[in-house]
């Protein structure tokens, strides 16, 4: 239910994890953010109201309790 209107919320959308060539999202999102925005606009235009983003856990975690901090910070850490 939507809080203000009390109307039912029916999720409809997409899984988003790779582009049309098979590249994983986290492999291109920094360099090609405009492409990600374009994809989200296309999903919205198709009527999506939810998008489930699949990321590779191993890319962002070194172990179960140790994050891979540079992966979370992106290019900001590469500039130093």
Secondary structure, 3 states (H helix, E strand, C coil): CCCCCCCCCCCCEEEECECCCCCEHHHHCCCCHHHHHHHHHHHHHCCCCEEEECCCHHHHEEECCEECHHHHHCHHHHCC
